Amino acid sequence: MKTFQFTHLLPLIIVFLTLCNTTVGFSIEAIFRMPFRIVKSIKCKFTICCNDEWIISNLQGLENDLNAKVHGQHLVQKTVVGHIKGHLRTSDPVKALVLSFHGPTGVGKNFVSRIIAENLYKNGLHNKFVHLISATKEFPHEGMVPFYKEKLKGWIEGNVTMCEQSMFIFDEIDKMPSLLLDAIKPYLDYYQHLGGVNYRRAIFIFLSNTGSRTISLRMLEHWRSGKKREQMELRDIENDIMLSAINDKNQNGLWHSQVISNHLVTAFIPFLPLERPHIRQCITDSLVALRFYTHRDSIPNDVIDQVVAELMFTPEIEKIFSSTGCKRVAEKVGLVMMSTILKDEL
């Protein structure tokens, strides 16, 4: 007795599918792809995929978070939201979005990057399509630039091939070896495709202390002239930051970079030094985040005053701007609050 085999029915199945294809509009390929689509749909419920479920593009949430959580940075709030909205409004932008954040320590460059990631990608920095690169960790040796260039190119190509709308955050880019950044120039340019891959939907964010002195001096002049902080416009300072970045050899990463000289940076965004009212807001945020208080309105002013007294301000005479921005606020909050608790216990 012969055993039944599925292959015996294969000719009939092919005839049937061919008839379906010609009479009711089904295609054989579509039918065979259906199980794979179902499997992929189920898989993407549990693992990160390059689709709308994991790339959320919550632009209203981005705007709200920047306005509510970022203090003293009106240029950042306006410029970041405008450029990201413009980049995402089409599925085929003219080039990759490249935002270069500049300013002294503690003014919110990393914080804003995190807010962007959280509102554009589900799980924020933990989304596999969001990539944070620390220059000091990944590229520590000046003498290894050729190796680093190949590593960087392969890494970007591999990730954008998996998902065109990938985001790359380069932290401490001013500490990258000189001219290493030129390795990624082709991916930031106006090419429609490179090797069959579209890089124009990707987002690149550079974080740098480059231009800090220029920004601080401009802000001090602005303050001394009696103008309000919010009167500072991006056009008043952006070109100075660009020149500082490309001409300052001590800031390696952007020095003489083709990324700048070929005008591939979408915007140079200054993070202004923070004044006392902004530091007080950061202290309030920290007191709530560390659960010393439940509500912002319940925090006594004298507690905030004690924390402010632990911080340093510049310049020497006016003492307008925080020397470290909000970077040391959480530590000083802990010091003041624990000292108060210990004193009460005695």
N, C-alpha and C positions, 0 to 999 in steps of 0.2 A: 504494500500500500504506500503510495507516494505521500510525502508530507507537504502540506500547503506552505508556500512561500509568498511573501509580500511582493516579491519581484514579478510574480505571475500577473499581478494586477496593474503593474506599472504602466504598460502600454494603454490600458483602458483609462487610467487616471490622467495620463497626458492628453488623450483625445478629449476627455471631459473638460479639462482645464482650458484646452484650446478653444472648444466650443463656447465656454463661458467668456473667454477673452473676446471672442468675435461677436457674441450675441448680446451679452448683458454688461459689457464694459469692464469686467474684472481682468486684471493682468496676472499672469502666472507669478511674476516676480512679487507683485503686491501680496498675493495670497501666501507665498512662502515667507514674506517679510513680516506678516502679521504676528506670528508667535514671538518673533524677536522684539517687535515694538512693545508687546504686552510685557515681556520679561524686563525690558529696559525701563518701562514705566513703573513697574513694581520695584525694581532695583533702586530707582532714583528716589523712592520714598524713604529709603534707609541709608543710602550712600550719596555723597556729593556728586552731582552731575552738572554739566554746563547747560543749564536750562533756567527757566523763569522761577522754578521752585527754589533754586539755590543762589541765583543772581537776581536780587529783589529790586534793586534800583529805586529805593524809597527816597525820592528827592525831597518830598515835603518833610519827611523825618530828618533828613540831613540838614535842611534849612532850620528846622526847629531846634535841633540839638546844638548846632553852631551858635545860634542866637542865645540859647539858654545856658550853655555850659562853658562857652569860651568867652573870657572876659578881656575887654580892652583891645580887641582885634577887629575893628570894623572893616579894615581892608581885606582881611582874611575871609570874614563872613560873606562879604559881597562878591569877592573875586572867585573864591572856590565854588560857591553855589552856581554862579553864572557860567563858569567854564564847564563844570560837570554837566549841567543841564544842556548846554550847547552841544557837548560831545555825545550825550546819550539820546538826543532828540532824533537821530537818524541811525539806521543800521549800517550805514556806510560813510563814516566821517572821512574827511580829507587826509587825516593823519592821526597818529597816536596822540593822546592827550599827555602833555608833559608839564607838570607843575613843579616849580622849584621853590621850596620854602627856605627863607633866610631869616636869621635873627639870633640874638644871644640865648644863652641857656635858660631853660625854665619858662619860656614864653608860650609854649603850647604846640610846637611843631609836631612832636610825636603824638600828642593828644588829639590834634585835628586829624592826623592820618588814621588814627584808630576810629574816630567818629565817621570818617568817610567809608572805611572798610565795613563798619557795622551797619551802615545804611545802604550800601550797594550790594553786599554779600551776606547771605545768611550765615550766622556764626562768626562774622567779622574776620578777625585775623586768623581764626582757626579754620576758615574755609580754604581748601587746598588750591583755590585759584587766586588767593591773596598771598604774596610772597614778600617777606621782610628780609632785607639783606643788610647786615651790619658790615660796613667797610673794614673796620678794625678786626673783625673776626674772620671774615672771608678772604680778605686781601691784605695780609699784614706785612708782606715783604716786597720792597721796591724792585728787587732783582728778578721777580717772577712774573713780570707783566705779560710776556708772551703766553705763558701757561694760563694765567688768569683770564686773558682775552678769549682763549678757546673755551675755557670753562664757562665763562659768562655767556658767550654766544650760544653754546650748546644748551645751556640751562634755559635761556629765554626762548629759543626755538622750540625746545621740547615742551615747555609749558604753554606757549601760545598755540602750538599745534593741537594740544588737548582742549584748550578753550580760548577762543579769540579775545573774549573780554576778560583777560587776566589783568591783575593789578600788581605792580612791582613797586615796593617802597625801599629806596636806598637811603639808609641812615648813615650819618656822618660821612657824606659823600666828599666833604672837604679833606678827609683823611685817606681817600683812595690814592693809590699810586698814580703819578702824573700820566695823562693820556690813556689810561685804561678805559675811561668812559667812552672814548671814541669807538670802542668795539661794538657798542650798541647803536651807533648812529644810523645804520641802515634800517633798523626796526622802528626808528622814530620819524623817518622821512616820509615823503609823499608817495612812495611806491604802492601800487594797488596790491601786488602780490610779490612775495619773495620765496622762491622755491615752492610755489603753490599755496603759501600760507598768507593770510591777511593779518597784518600786524596793526592796522589802523584803528581797530576797536580797543586796543590795549590802553591801559592807564599807567603812567610812570610818575612817581612822586620822589623828588630829591629833597633830602633834609640836610641842611648845612648851617654852620656858624658863619660862613662867608658873608661879608658885608655887615657884620654886627656893629663894627665901629662906625661905619657910614650911617647906618640906620639910627644908632644912638645919638650921633652928633646932629643929624637932621632933626630928630625928634626934640632934642634940647633947644636947638635954634627955633623950632616951631613954638615950643613952650615959652621961651624967653620973649618971643615977639607978641605974646598975649593971645595967640590963636587957640581955638578949641582943638582938642585932639582929633575930633571927628571931621575937622576941616582938612586934614591931611588926605591927599588924593594919591592913588597909585601912580599916576603920571608924574608926580612930584619927586618920586624916588626910585622907580623901577629901573630906569636907565643907569643910575648910579650903582645899583646892586649888580646889574649885568657887567658893567665895566670892572667893578671890584672883583667879581668872580673870575673873569677871564684874565685879568692882569696880575692878580696876587699869587705869586709863585709859592708863598707859604701855605696857601690853601690848595693842595695838590689836585684834588679831583676834577675841578672845573677849569684849572689853569690852561689857557690856550686850547680849550676843548672845541672840537668841530661841532659838537652838539650846540654850543652857544654861537660860534662864528657863522654857522649855517642857519641860524635863527630857527632852531627846532624846538626850543623851549617855548611852550605856549604862554606862560606867565612867570615872572619872577615876583614872588609874593613876600612882602616884608612882614615879619612879626615884630611889632613895636615893643620896646621896653615897657614894663608894667609899672603903674603908679600906685600910690597907697590905696586908693579906693578899690582897685582891681585886686590887690593883695588881700584886702579885707574880704572880698567876695570869695577868693580862694580859701581863705581861712574858714569862712562859714561853710563852704562845701566840704572841707576836710573834717570839721567838727561833726557834721551830720554823717559823712561817709564812715568815720571811725566810731560812730554810735555814742559819742559823748553827749549828743543832744538828738532829739527826735525830729524837731522842727527848726527851721532856720530862724523863725521869728522868736523863738524862745532863748536864743543865745544872747547873754548879756554883753554889752559893748565893752565892758572892762576886761572880759575874757579875751575878746579879739584884740584889744589894746595890748595885753600882755604878750600875745604871740607876735604882734607887729614889732614890739620893743626888742624881740630876740633876733630880728632880721636886719640886714645892712642895706643902706640906700646910698645912691650916688646922684650927682657929683658931691664932692666933699662939702661944699657950701650949701647948695639948695636941698640936697638929699631928696630928690624927686622920685627917682626910679629904683626899683628893687635890683640889687646886684645879682641875684640868682632867680629872679622871676618868682614863680610859685614852686620851684623845684624843692626847696627845703621846708616848705610850709608844713607838710604832714609830720615831719620829724619834730619841728618846733611846737606843733600842736600837742604831740605826745608828751614832750618835755614839760610844757606848761600845765597840762591837765593832770599828769601823774604827780607833779610837784604839789598841785592843789589838793589832790586826793590824799596824798601822804600827809600834808599839813593838817587837813581836816581830821584824819585818823588819830593824829597826836592830840 
